[in-house]
Amino acid sequence: MSPVPDSELLVIGYRYAFALTSNRQDAEDLLHDAWLRLVSRYGNSPDKPLLFRTIKNLYIDALRHGQVVDNYQRHQRHVTQSENTEVDRYINADLLEFHLNKLKSNEREVLFLSVIEGYTADEISAMTGLVRGTILSLLSRTRKKLRASLSSDAESRDDKKIGNVIPLKSRSTQS
Amino acid sequence: MKDSSLDKELIDYYSGRRLSTTRLAALLEQTREIRNQRNAAASANTSAEADGNVLVASDFYEKRLDQRSRVLSRPRLVLPLSMAAVFAMIVLTWLVSTNQHPQAQDQQMELARIMLREAAVNHQTKLQLEYEENDLDVLRESMAGLDFDLKLPDQFASSHKLIGGRYCTIGGNLAVHLRLEPRTDQPQGAETPGQSAGPRLGEQSVFVTRETGELAGMNNLNFQSTDQVSVSALQSDGLFYLVAQGGI
């Protein structure tokens, strides 16, 4: 198996970090710290599981020290504090990202590892330390949750679209 | 349960998440620097380790040499010790032999001195002869108790005449005391075998015994007693002779 080039490994690591943090800057910082630690320690490029584990550990440390805010909490705050910015969110933010941000970091992580990286439940179990059954149930729940979130969002958008559009009948009635 | 559309959306989403080029470049540059530093440190460590290895190796070899020298020191000690032991044995043997030899010599000299003195005394006392016989052959037949064949050197026969003989002992050995007198036709001053340069006075006593081991080497001994008896020793044909003459 040919070794993964550093640039490619960095991108993969960044995506994993992004899956954890759902924040571009936090993900880059996490990756940066993790990468330099590994390179300083081992010299050679780390393999993917080691890079992921290091990113995850740094992420947990950052969470404990308050350097990174869990995006789920951030999302909750965002939802409660800025209801009136929803229009902007719809306009500027990626829809999927928005709903991914509503997930917990472990849910995004498992989803990322399974869907994007293609790891099996056993491999994810080995990487995260969670038992295989937990991985499978977490993965299933996360899919449902994301699907439900996306569906409800789509429905609400449809409602809002309908709500925003004044029917001709009513328009003529109103006028 | 797989949701292909959702998965596709997720894959598309994450595919679009790319590390910023500035961050990527910075990371790659820092990675290069770190690796260069590590390589430099590794090469330095390698040389240091090599030095350390040399030291370790030298220590190791020193230890080995120590052990080896310790091992070798045994033969190195054993060899000199064995040589010293051999030398000591030789010295001891020499000392014993030299100590024994003088002792033996002393004993022999003491025995010779006793015998010579005894001969001088016997000669001086002029004890009664048991057999008065001028013919040596007859005397030999008469003195059948001797364990040797009584003979006299030819020079005695030519210069002296046999008077007789008696049994005696010399140095604990059975012997015969022969008394001889000079022949009247023999000129005065002529020396006889075993006779020293002393004056030739009358009779001579010849003590004859069988030559034993302890008497070996007592040839040509001379003794001069206080009463002017001179005794000399000689050996011939397996017999030991003491010739005493003179006296006051």
Chai-1 contact restraints between the chains, C-beta under 6 A:
chainA,res_idxA,chainB,res_idxB,connection_type,confidence,min_distance_angstrom,max_distance_angstrom,comment,restraint_id
A,L10,B,L19,contact,1.0,0.0,6.0,A-B,restraint_1
A,L10,B,L24,contact,1.0,0.0,6.0,A-B,restraint_2
A,L10,B,L27,contact,1.0,0.0,6.0,A-B,restraint_3
A,V11,B,L19,contact,1.0,0.0,6.0,A-B,restraint_4
A,Y14,B,L19,contact,1.0,0.0,6.0,A-B,restraint_5
A,R15,B,Y14,contact,1.0,0.0,6.0,A-B,restraint_6
A,R15,B,R17,contact,1.0,0.0,6.0,A-B,restraint_7
A,F18,B,R17,contact,1.0,0.0,6.0,A-B,restraint_8
A,E28,B,R23,contact,1.0,0.0,6.0,A-B,restraint_9
A,W35,B,L27,contact,1.0,0.0,6.0,A-B,restraint_10
A,V39,B,T31,contact,1.0,0.0,6.0,A-B,restraint_11
A,V39,B,I34,contact,1.0,0.0,6.0,A-B,restraint_12
A,S40,B,I34,contact,1.0,0.0,6.0,A-B,restraint_13
A,G43,B,R35,contact,1.0,0.0,6.0,A-B,restraint_14
A,G43,B,R38,contact,1.0,0.0,6.0,A-B,restraint_15
A,L96,B,E9,contact,1.0,0.0,6.0,A-B,restraint_16
A,L96,B,Y13,contact,1.0,0.0,6.0,A-B,restraint_17
A,V115,B,D7,contact,1.0,0.0,6.0,A-B,restraint_18
A,V115,B,L10,contact,1.0,0.0,6.0,A-B,restraint_19
A,I116,B,Y14,contact,1.0,0.0,6.0,A-B,restraint_20
A,R143,B,D3,contact,1.0,0.0,6.0,A-B,restraint_21
